[in-house]
Amino acid sequence: MTQASSTRLPQTLAYSWYIVFLCMLAYIFSFIDRQVIALLVGPIRADLQISDTQFSLLGGLAFAIFYAVMGIPIARLADTRSRPVIIAVGIFVWSMATAMCGLTKNFWQLFVARMCVGVGEAALSPAAYSMISDSFPKSKLGFALGIYSIGSFIGAGLAFLIGGAAIEWVTGFGEISFPIIGVIKPWQMTFFIVGLPGVFIAALFFLTVRDPERKGIADRSSTAGFKLAEVFAYISSHKQTFIAHYFGFGLLSMSLYALLSWGPAFLMRNYAMTPKEVGLYLGIMVLVSNTTGVLSSGWLTDFFTRKGRNDAAFLSGMIGGLGLIIPAALFSSMPSFHSTLLVYGIAMFFASSPMATSAAALQCMAPNQMRAQVTALFFLFMNLFGITLGSLLVALCTDYLFKDDLAVGYSISIIAASSGLIGAFLLFWGQKQYAKTVTDLSDE
């Protein structure tokens, strides 16, 4: 399917917001499927006889491998082919892969199933960012991408809320025996419950979303897009901008995923809470702290843009990174449960704020036909630093530095605070060059 010509009727603002809403809904389901495993650390470790480090590989590396590797060729398609079709296929794949996690019987089977979840989710954000950027003017883009980005935290919040309730509900049934499949344990049933509804979202996306007209196309006589070699050549010509963005925001995502991946284990181990209790507290916290953090940063980016600042996205990201450092360092040492939750919530607010700003920055850094590809390359860094290292480094600190499961909170604080500091510094280092890149591109 080729991109429709520029003679199509203009897209209405209401329909633009419909695209944002449906992309956000898909993002919600993607994060439910991605994040629910954090509540299952206890039963999975017990049944599969694995350590924190091995569990971190299920939540991080397994998901990130194909998410990162497949993101680039899928993004190439998103730069030249129908973005709604690509997203619909991705939703279907990750939903079925999540359900397949419920059929696994050992560590490696679950590892492979989680890899397949990553393949499907790699199709969403690069194509969604590109579609949304073609649907809104630059002065409204930060908020629109902020609305899309809150889907990740609505999804994470619902993963905790729904996942915690679902775990308690299916635990009441105990082990269930099915023909052919065999015995299914409660943690396996949870993957069926959260995975299969995504199939209906895939159908809705395929049937109701049309691809918006592409804007800012470098060569309107061609819809072929840019080859990967050309993308790398463009990145090389703006080296400092891309290094600062990829590594800076990548490290800020490490802070976020350290907090998000191991927060449930910290509360369950240190306060003897059940998955349902943790799901209730963290679900509400993520829905409030993280969503307001994303929306605030999107609004702040638009505010700085309207003031004429071409470095608006980097400036907003720096504010988020600097605001994160102190609460991330302190939450694990607070004297009471309620003070712990309060400081943890503040850390989550600032840790989530770069989600919208990193997306807004990317859309201003490259021509239209390579936006999805530079986004996919960014997700490669975000997966390496965020999803993989954010989870893995916390587990390594717990297993080998502290050698105590109860010390997971200190491990989170070390990784989240230090990566926030370094990430903010890298954005500061690349701030002026980023502004120059944005100016050069807008002048072309």
C-alpha positions as CSV (number, residue, x, y, z in Angstrom):
1,M,0.0,0.0,0.0
2,T,1.5,3.3,-1.0
3,Q,1.0,6.7,0.6
4,A,-2.0,8.6,-0.7
5,S,-1.3,11.7,-2.7
6,S,-1.4,15.2,-1.4
7,T,-4.7,15.9,-3.1
8,R,-6.7,14.3,-0.4
9,L,-9.2,16.4,1.7
10,P,-7.8,18.2,4.7
11,Q,-8.0,16.3,8.0
12,T,-10.3,17.9,10.6
13,L,-9.0,18.7,14.0
14,A,-11.6,16.4,15.6
15,Y,-10.3,13.5,13.5
16,S,-6.7,14.4,14.4
17,W,-7.6,14.0,18.1
18,Y,-9.4,10.7,17.3
19,I,-6.1,9.4,15.9
20,V,-4.3,10.6,19.1
21,F,-7.0,8.9,21.3
22,L,-6.8,5.6,19.4
23,C,-3.0,5.6,19.4
24,M,-3.1,6.4,23.2
25,L,-5.6,3.5,23.7
26,A,-3.1,1.2,21.9
27,Y,-0.3,2.5,24.0
28,I,-2.4,1.8,27.1
29,F,-2.8,-1.9,26.1
30,S,0.9,-2.1,25.2
31,F,1.9,-1.0,28.6
32,I,-0.6,-3.3,30.4
33,D,0.9,-6.2,28.5
34,R,4.5,-5.0,29.1
35,Q,4.2,-4.0,32.8
36,V,2.0,-6.6,34.4
37,I,4.9,-9.0,34.8
38,A,6.3,-6.7,37.5
39,L,3.5,-7.8,39.8
40,L,4.2,-11.4,39.1
41,V,7.8,-11.4,40.4
42,G,7.0,-13.7,43.4
43,P,5.1,-16.5,41.7
44,I,7.3,-16.5,38.6
45,R,10.5,-16.6,40.6
46,A,9.1,-19.4,42.8
47,D,7.7,-21.6,39.9
48,L,10.7,-21.1,37.5
49,Q,13.3,-21.1,40.3
50,I,15.1,-18.0,39.0
51,S,16.9,-15.0,40.6
52,D,16.2,-11.3,40.5
53,T,18.8,-10.9,37.7
54,Q,17.1,-13.6,35.6
55,F,13.7,-12.0,36.3
56,S,15.1,-8.7,35.1
57,L,16.0,-10.3,31.8
58,L,12.4,-11.3,31.3
59,G,11.1,-7.8,32.0
60,G,14.0,-6.0,30.2
61,L,16.3,-7.8,27.8
62,A,13.8,-10.3,26.4
63,F,11.4,-7.6,25.6
64,A,14.0,-5.1,24.4
65,I,15.9,-7.4,21.9
66,F,13.3,-7.7,19.2
67,Y,11.7,-4.3,20.1
68,A,15.0,-2.6,19.3
69,V,16.1,-4.8,16.4
70,M,12.8,-5.0,14.6
71,G,12.0,-1.3,15.3
72,I,14.3,-0.1,12.5
73,P,13.0,-2.2,9.6
74,I,9.4,-1.6,10.8
75,A,10.1,2.1,11.0
76,R,11.4,2.0,7.4
77,L,8.0,0.7,6.4
78,A,6.3,3.4,8.5
79,D,8.2,6.1,6.6
80,T,6.9,4.8,3.3
81,R,3.8,2.7,3.8
82,S,0.4,2.8,5.6
83,R,1.1,3.6,9.2
84,P,-2.4,2.5,10.5
85,V,-1.9,-1.0,8.9
86,I,1.5,-1.3,10.5
87,I,0.1,-0.3,13.9
88,A,-2.9,-2.7,13.6
89,V,-0.6,-5.7,12.8
90,G,1.7,-4.8,15.7
91,I,-1.2,-4.6,18.2
92,F,-2.4,-8.1,17.1
93,V,1.1,-9.6,17.4
94,W,1.9,-8.3,20.8
95,S,-1.5,-9.2,22.2
96,M,-1.3,-12.8,21.0
97,A,2.3,-13.0,22.3
98,T,1.3,-11.8,25.7
99,A,-1.4,-14.5,25.8
100,M,1.3,-17.0,24.8
101,C,3.3,-16.1,27.9
102,G,0.5,-17.9,29.8
103,L,1.4,-21.2,28.1
104,T,5.1,-21.2,29.0
105,K,6.6,-23.7,31.4
106,N,10.2,-22.6,31.9
107,F,12.5,-19.6,31.8
108,W,13.5,-19.9,28.2
109,Q,10.0,-20.4,26.9
110,L,8.9,-17.2,28.8
111,F,11.9,-15.4,27.5
112,V,11.0,-16.1,23.9
113,A,7.4,-15.2,24.4
114,R,8.5,-11.9,25.9
115,M,10.7,-11.3,22.9
116,C,7.6,-11.7,20.6
117,V,5.8,-9.1,22.7
118,G,8.6,-6.7,21.9
119,V,8.3,-7.4,18.1
120,G,4.7,-6.3,18.1
121,E,5.2,-3.2,20.3
122,A,8.1,-2.0,18.0
123,A,5.4,-1.2,15.4
124,L,3.5,1.4,17.6
125,S,5.4,4.5,18.7
126,P,7.5,5.3,15.5
127,A,4.4,5.1,13.3
128,A,2.3,6.9,15.9
129,Y,4.7,9.7,16.4
130,S,4.9,10.2,12.7
131,M,1.1,10.2,12.2
132,I,0.5,12.6,15.1
133,S,3.2,15.0,13.8
134,D,1.5,15.1,10.5
135,S,-1.9,15.9,12.2
136,F,-0.9,19.0,14.3
137,P,1.0,22.3,13.9
138,K,4.3,22.5,15.7
139,S,2.8,24.8,18.4
140,K,0.4,22.1,19.5
141,L,2.6,19.1,18.9
142,G,4.0,18.9,22.4
143,F,0.6,18.6,24.0
144,A,-0.7,16.2,21.4
145,L,2.3,13.9,21.9
146,G,1.9,14.4,25.7
147,I,-1.7,13.0,25.4
148,Y,-0.4,10.1,23.4
149,S,2.4,9.5,25.9
150,I,0.1,9.4,28.9
151,G,-1.2,6.1,27.4
152,S,2.0,4.5,28.7
153,F,1.3,5.5,32.2
154,I,-2.5,4.9,32.1
155,G,-1.5,1.4,30.8
156,A,1.1,1.0,33.6
157,G,-1.4,2.2,36.2
158,L,-4.1,-0.1,34.9
159,A,-1.6,-3.0,34.7
160,F,-1.1,-2.5,38.5
161,L,-4.7,-2.0,39.3
162,I,-6.2,-4.6,36.9
163,G,-3.2,-7.0,37.2
164,G,-3.3,-6.9,41.0
165,A,-7.0,-7.6,41.1
166,A,-6.8,-10.3,38.4
167,I,-3.9,-12.1,40.2
168,E,-6.0,-12.3,43.4
169,W,-9.1,-13.4,41.5
170,V,-7.4,-16.2,39.5
171,T,-5.4,-17.2,42.6
172,G,-8.8,-18.0,44.2
173,F,-9.3,-20.7,41.5
174,G,-5.9,-22.2,42.0
175,E,-4.4,-24.3,39.3
176,I,-6.8,-25.1,36.4
177,S,-6.4,-28.0,34.0
178,F,-7.3,-27.6,30.3
179,P,-7.4,-30.2,27.6
180,I,-4.2,-30.3,25.5
181,I,-2.8,-27.2,27.2
182,G,-2.5,-28.9,30.6
183,V,-2.2,-27.3,34.0
184,I,-2.3,-23.5,34.0
185,K,-1.2,-21.6,37.2
186,P,-2.7,-18.3,38.3
187,W,0.2,-16.2,37.1
188,Q,-0.1,-17.8,33.7
189,M,-3.9,-17.1,33.6
190,T,-3.1,-13.4,34.2
191,F,-1.3,-13.2,30.9
192,F,-4.4,-14.5,29.1
193,I,-6.7,-11.9,30.8
194,V,-4.5,-8.9,29.9
195,G,-3.4,-10.0,26.5
196,L,-6.4,-11.2,24.5
197,P,-8.5,-7.9,24.6
198,G,-5.9,-6.2,22.5
199,V,-7.1,-8.1,19.4
200,F,-10.2,-5.9,19.4
201,I,-8.1,-2.7,19.5
202,A,-6.2,-4.0,16.5
203,A,-9.4,-4.5,14.5
204,L,-10.7,-1.0,15.5
205,F,-7.4,0.6,14.3
206,F,-7.4,-1.3,11.0
207,L,-11.0,-0.4,10.2
208,T,-11.3,3.2,11.3
209,V,-8.0,5.0,10.9
210,R,-6.8,6.4,7.6
211,D,-3.2,7.6,7.1
212,P,-2.8,11.4,7.3
213,E,-1.1,13.4,4.6
214,R,2.6,13.6,5.2
215,K,4.0,17.1,5.9
216,G,7.5,18.5,5.6
217,I,8.5,16.0,2.9
218,A,12.0,16.7,1.6
219,D,11.1,15.6,-2.0
220,R,7.4,15.6,-2.8
221,S,8.0,13.9,-6.1
222,S,8.9,10.7,-4.3
223,T,7.4,8.7,-1.5
224,A,10.3,6.3,-1.3
225,G,11.7,7.8,1.9
226,F,15.3,7.6,2.9
227,K,17.5,4.6,3.0
228,L,19.1,3.7,6.3
229,A,22.5,4.8,5.0
230,E,21.1,8.2,4.3
231,V,19.5,8.4,7.7
232,F,22.9,7.6,9.3
233,A,24.5,10.3,7.1
234,Y,22.0,12.8,8.3
235,I,22.5,11.8,11.9
236,S,26.3,12.1,11.4
237,S,25.9,15.7,10.1
238,H,24.1,16.6,13.3
239,K,26.2,14.4,15.5
240,Q,26.1,16.4,18.8
241,T,22.3,16.8,18.6
242,F,21.6,13.1,18.2
243,I,24.2,11.9,20.7
244,A,22.7,14.3,23.3
245,H,19.2,13.3,22.5
246,Y,19.7,9.5,22.3
247,F,22.0,9.1,25.3
248,G,20.4,11.9,27.4
249,F,16.8,10.8,27.1
250,G,17.9,7.2,27.0
251,L,19.5,7.7,30.5
252,L,16.4,9.5,31.7
253,S,14.3,6.5,30.6
254,M,16.7,4.3,32.7
255,S,15.5,6.2,35.8
256,L,11.9,5.7,34.9
257,Y,12.1,2.0,34.2
258,A,14.2,1.4,37.4
259,L,11.4,2.9,39.4
260,L,8.6,1.3,37.4
261,S,10.1,-2.2,37.1
262,W,11.2,-2.7,40.7
263,G,8.8,-0.5,42.6
264,P,6.3,-3.4,43.2
265,A,9.0,-5.7,44.5
266,F,10.3,-3.0,46.8
267,L,6.8,-2.5,48.4
268,M,6.0,-6.2,48.6
269,R,9.3,-7.1,50.2
270,N,9.7,-4.2,52.6
271,Y,6.0,-3.7,53.6
272,A,4.7,-7.3,53.3
273,M,2.0,-6.2,50.8
274,T,0.0,-8.4,48.5
275,P,0.0,-7.9,44.7
276,K,-3.5,-6.5,44.9
277,E,-2.5,-4.0,47.6
278,V,0.6,-2.9,45.6
279,G,-1.5,-2.8,42.5
280,L,-4.0,-0.4,44.1
281,Y,-1.4,2.0,45.5
282,L,1.0,2.0,42.5
283,G,-1.9,2.0,40.0
284,I,-3.4,5.1,41.5
285,M,0.1,6.7,41.8
286,V,1.0,6.1,38.2
287,L,-2.3,7.3,37.0
288,V,-1.9,10.6,38.9
289,S,1.9,11.3,39.1
290,N,3.1,9.9,35.8
291,T,0.2,11.2,33.6
292,T,0.5,14.7,35.1
293,G,4.2,14.6,34.7
294,V,3.9,13.8,30.9
295,L,1.2,16.4,30.4
296,S,3.1,19.0,32.3
297,S,6.2,18.5,30.2
298,G,4.2,18.5,27.0
299,W,2.6,21.8,28.0
300,L,6.0,23.2,29.1
301,T,7.5,22.3,25.7
302,D,4.7,24.1,23.9
303,F,5.1,27.1,26.3
304,F,8.8,27.4,25.5
305,T,8.1,26.9,21.8
306,R,5.6,29.8,21.8
307,K,8.2,31.9,23.5
308,G,10.4,31.4,20.5
309,R,12.8,28.8,22.0
310,N,14.1,26.3,19.5
311,D,15.6,24.3,22.3
312,A,12.2,23.9,24.1
313,A,12.1,20.1,24.2
314,F,15.7,19.8,25.5
315,L,15.0,22.4,28.1
316,S,11.9,20.7,29.4
317,G,13.8,17.3,29.5
318,M,16.5,18.9,31.6
319,I,14.0,20.2,34.1
320,G,12.5,16.7,34.4
321,G,15.9,15.1,34.9
322,L,17.1,17.5,37.5
323,G,13.8,17.4,39.4
324,L,14.1,13.6,39.6
325,I,17.4,13.3,41.3
326,I,16.6,14.2,44.9
327,P,13.3,12.3,45.3
328,A,14.7,9.2,43.5
329,A,17.7,9.2,45.9
330,L,15.5,9.6,49.1
331,F,12.4,7.6,48.6
332,S,14.0,4.3,49.7
333,S,15.2,5.7,53.0
334,M,12.0,7.4,54.2
335,P,10.9,6.6,57.8
336,S,7.3,5.5,57.0
337,F,5.2,3.9,54.4
338,H,3.2,7.1,53.6
339,S,6.3,9.3,53.3
340,T,7.8,6.6,51.1
341,L,4.8,6.7,48.7
342,L,4.8,10.5,48.7
343,V,8.5,10.9,47.7
344,Y,8.3,7.9,45.3
345,G,5.3,9.7,43.6
346,I,7.3,12.9,43.2
347,A,10.1,10.8,41.7
348,M,7.7,9.2,39.3
349,F,6.3,12.6,38.2
350,F,9.7,13.9,37.1
351,A,10.9,10.5,35.7
352,S,7.9,10.4,33.4
353,S,8.2,14.0,32.2
354,P,10.8,13.4,29.4
355,M,8.5,10.9,27.6
356,A,6.6,13.7,25.7
357,T,9.6,16.0,25.3
358,S,11.8,13.3,23.8
359,A,9.1,12.5,21.2
360,A,8.5,16.2,20.4
361,A,12.3,16.8,20.0
362,L,12.6,13.9,17.5
363,Q,9.9,15.2,15.3
364,C,11.7,18.5,14.9
365,M,15.2,17.0,14.2
366,A,14.7,15.2,10.9
367,P,12.7,15.4,7.6
368,N,9.3,13.6,7.5
369,Q,10.4,10.5,5.5
370,M,13.0,9.6,8.1
371,R,11.1,10.5,11.3
372,A,10.0,7.0,12.0
373,Q,13.6,5.7,11.4
374,V,15.3,8.2,13.7
375,T,12.6,7.4,16.3
376,A,13.3,3.7,16.0
377,L,17.0,4.3,16.5
378,F,16.1,6.3,19.6
379,F,14.0,3.4,20.9
380,L,17.1,1.3,20.4
381,F,18.9,3.5,22.9
382,M,15.9,3.8,25.1
383,N,15.6,0.0,25.2
384,L,19.3,-0.5,25.9
385,F,19.5,2.1,28.6
386,G,15.9,2.1,29.9
387,I,14.1,-1.2,29.7
388,T,17.2,-3.4,29.7
389,L,19.8,-1.6,31.9
390,G,17.3,0.1,34.1
391,S,15.9,-3.2,35.2
392,L,19.1,-5.2,35.0
393,L,21.4,-2.8,36.9
394,V,18.9,-2.7,39.8
395,A,18.8,-6.5,40.0
396,L,22.6,-6.7,39.8
397,C,23.0,-4.2,42.7
398,T,20.5,-6.2,44.7
399,D,22.0,-9.7,44.0
400,Y,25.7,-8.8,44.0
401,L,26.3,-5.5,45.8
402,F,23.8,-5.7,48.7
403,K,23.2,-9.5,48.4
404,D,19.8,-8.9,50.1
405,D,16.4,-8.9,48.4
406,L,15.2,-6.3,50.9
407,A,17.8,-3.8,49.7
408,V,16.1,-3.5,46.2
409,G,14.9,0.0,47.2
410,Y,18.5,1.2,47.7
411,S,19.4,-0.3,44.3
412,I,16.6,1.6,42.6
413,S,17.7,4.9,44.2
414,I,21.3,4.4,43.1
415,I,20.4,3.7,39.5
416,A,17.6,6.2,39.1
417,A,19.3,9.2,40.7
418,S,22.7,8.7,38.9
419,S,21.2,8.1,35.5
420,G,18.9,11.2,36.0
421,L,21.9,13.4,36.7
422,I,24.0,12.2,33.7
423,G,21.0,12.3,31.4
424,A,20.2,16.0,32.3
425,F,23.9,16.9,31.8
426,L,23.9,15.4,28.3
427,L,20.8,17.4,27.4
428,F,22.5,20.5,28.6
429,W,25.6,19.7,26.6
430,G,23.6,19.3,23.4
431,Q,21.1,22.1,24.0
432,K,22.6,24.8,21.7
433,Q,23.4,22.3,18.9
434,Y,19.8,20.9,19.0
435,A,18.5,24.5,18.6
436,K,20.7,24.9,15.5
437,T,19.5,21.6,14.0
438,V,15.8,22.7,14.5
439,T,16.6,26.1,12.9
440,D,18.5,24.6,9.9
441,L,15.7,22.1,9.2
442,S,12.9,24.7,9.4
443,D,14.9,26.9,6.9
444,E,15.1,24.2,4.3
